[in-house]
Amino acid sequence: MSFFRVLLSIICPPLAVIDKGCGSILIVFILTIFAWIPGVLGALIILNNPNR
């Protein structure tokens, strides 16, 4: 996980997971709509997942 991805996930979480698939973008977008912190945490978890 690069520094740019971490910074992008803090600023705009859905853009950080844009290459991880439609489901990931949708989940992070919904979390970001409800509150910013869950969106950031969701993006960081998805980016840190070694299986994807």
ZIGI-V119201 format. One record per residue. N is the residue number from 1. OMEGA is omega in whole degrees, 0 to 359 (none if undefined). Layout:
BEGIN
N:OMEGA / N:OMEGA
END
This chain:
BEGIN
1:184 / 2:178 / 3:179 / 4:179 / 5:179 / 6:179 / 7:178 / 8:178 / 9:176 / 10:182 / 11:182 / 12:187 / 13:181 / 14:179 / 15:181 / 16:183 / 17:186 / 18:181 / 19:182 / 20:177 / 21:185 / 22:181 / 23:179 / 24:179 / 25:182 / 26:180 / 27:181 / 28:178 / 29:179 / 30:178 / 31:180 / 32:177 / 33:181 / 34:177 / 35:185 / 36:184 / 37:176 / 38:176 / 39:178 / 40:179 / 41:178 / 42:179 / 43:179 / 44:178 / 45:180 / 46:180 / 47:182 / 48:181 / 49:183 / 50:183 / 51:183 / 52:none
END
